[in-house]
């Protein structure tokens, strides 16, 4: 293996898209305002939105009343009824 082969970095993934000219103009203006290229601006904006979506999907937001009820149910669960016991047995048989 040559020294130039060792120096190469792995390729980054590529995202390519076509947008209408008016969208490109808006993205270009916004990118210029923050001192970034259009590509940097689009990637950063998409990453921020992706993180927000992931956080929203991973979070459960409860009112204080709902949170108290939830904690109370965890602290004092109801007794298992016959349907629940049957479900546990069926689960054990399958897995």
N, C-alpha and C positions, 0 to 999 in steps of 0.2 A: 504494500500500500504506500502510495506517495505521500509526501508531507502535505500537498494541497488537498488530497482526499481526507486527511485527518482534520484539516482546518475547517472543512465545510460544516455548516450548521444544518440541522434537520430543517426541512421546508416547513414553513408555517402554513396553516390551512388558509385557503383563499375563499373570499366571498365576493361575488361580482353581481352587479345589478344595473339595470337600465332605469332611468327615471326621466320624467318629462323635464324639459328645459326650465320651466318655472320652479320646479322642485330643486333642481340643481342650483339655480340662482340663489334660492333661499338658503340652501345648505352652504353654499360658497360664502355668502355674506356672513352667516353665523360663524362659520369656521374662521373667517378672517378676523372677526371681532374677538375671538378668544385665542388667536395666534396659532391656529392649527391648520393642517391640510384638511381638505374635504374628507379624505379617507379616515384620518385620525378622528375628526369630529363625528363622523357617522359611526365608527367602531365604538368610540367612547359613549355616545348617546345610546346606541343599541345595548351596550353592556350595562349601563345604568338601568335601562328599562328592563332588561332581562333579570337583573338582580332584584328589582322591585317586584316583578311578577313572581319570581321564585319565593321571595320573602312573604308575599301576600298568600301564596298557596300553602306555605308551610306554617303559617300562623293561624291561630284560632283566637279571635277577639270576642270576649264576653263582656257583658255589662257586669257591674259589681254584683247585682242580684243573681244573675245567671252563674257567675263564678262561685258565689257562696253555695248555691244549690249543687253545683258540680262537686265542689269539695266535700259537702255534706254527704253526697251520694257515695263518694270514694271512701269517706270515713265510716259510713254506716250502710254498706250495701244491703239490698234486700236479700232475703233467703232465696236459694235456688228453687224454682218450681219444677214440676215434672217435665215441662217442655225444654227447659234449660238443661236438666240432667240428661234427657234423651239426646239433645244436641251434643253434649260432651261425649256420650257413649258413641254416637255416630262418628264423631270426629276421631276418637281413639281408634275405631275400627278401620277408618280410611287411612289414617296416617300412623 
